[in-house]
Amino acid sequence: MENSSTGNQLIETKTLMAKILRLYYLTNSIAEKEELQLKYTELEKHSQQYNEDSLTEKEKAQLERLNHYSELYEEYHKTNSTVRKAEIEEIFLNIENTEEVNN
């Protein structure tokens, strides 16, 4: 039972980190970017207290997917390659379509 709770807390923390990352790239306000960066860093430190070895396979898969989405989103905003941006957009469209089918 404790593992599930720990897993859920870690997934919630990582989900919040992904949302903060998204907001960071959407805002043009330097002050807001700094605030979001501080929140992200705080959550990142908080997430390190969890033992990922105790997660269930489903939780590990969710966590891996969240990390992958965040990496792609960050890469999308950092790359200057139009081709790579198009590839990442296609990946996200495929993910959305797959999730719609599964729901």
Contacts in CASP RR format, 6 or more apart in sequence:
PFRMAT RR
TARGET T0000
AUTHOR 0000-0000-0000
METHOD contacts of the structure
MODEL  1
MENSSTGNQLIETKTLMAKILRLYYLTNSIAEKEELQLKYTELEKHSQQY
NEDSLTEKEKAQLERLNHYSELYEEYHKTNSTVRKAEIEEIFLNIENTEE
VNN
3 54 0 8 1.000
3 55 0 8 1.000
3 56 0 8 1.000
4 56 0 8 1.000
4 59 0 8 1.000
6 50 0 8 1.000
6 51 0 8 1.000
6 54 0 8 1.000
6 55 0 8 1.000
7 50 0 8 1.000
7 54 0 8 1.000
7 55 0 8 1.000
7 56 0 8 1.000
7 59 0 8 1.000
8 59 0 8 1.000
9 50 0 8 1.000
10 47 0 8 1.000
10 50 0 8 1.000
10 52 0 8 1.000
10 55 0 8 1.000
10 59 0 8 1.000
10 63 0 8 1.000
11 59 0 8 1.000
11 62 0 8 1.000
11 63 0 8 1.000
11 66 0 8 1.000
13 43 0 8 1.000
13 46 0 8 1.000
13 47 0 8 1.000
13 50 0 8 1.000
14 47 0 8 1.000
14 63 0 8 1.000
14 66 0 8 1.000
14 67 0 8 1.000
14 70 0 8 1.000
15 66 0 8 1.000
16 43 0 8 1.000
17 40 0 8 1.000
17 43 0 8 1.000
17 44 0 8 1.000
17 47 0 8 1.000
17 70 0 8 1.000
18 66 0 8 1.000
18 69 0 8 1.000
18 70 0 8 1.000
18 73 0 8 1.000
20 36 0 8 1.000
20 39 0 8 1.000
20 40 0 8 1.000
20 43 0 8 1.000
21 40 0 8 1.000
21 70 0 8 1.000
21 73 0 8 1.000
21 74 0 8 1.000
22 73 0 8 1.000
23 32 0 8 1.000
23 36 0 8 1.000
24 33 0 8 1.000
24 36 0 8 1.000
24 37 0 8 1.000
24 40 0 8 1.000
25 73 0 8 1.000
25 74 0 8 1.000
25 77 0 8 1.000
27 33 0 8 1.000
27 36 0 8 1.000
52 60 0 8 1.000
52 63 0 8 1.000
55 63 0 8 1.000
69 95 0 8 1.000
72 88 0 8 1.000
72 91 0 8 1.000
72 92 0 8 1.000
75 84 0 8 1.000
75 88 0 8 1.000
76 84 0 8 1.000
76 85 0 8 1.000
76 88 0 8 1.000
76 89 0 8 1.000
79 85 0 8 1.000
79 88 0 8 1.000
END
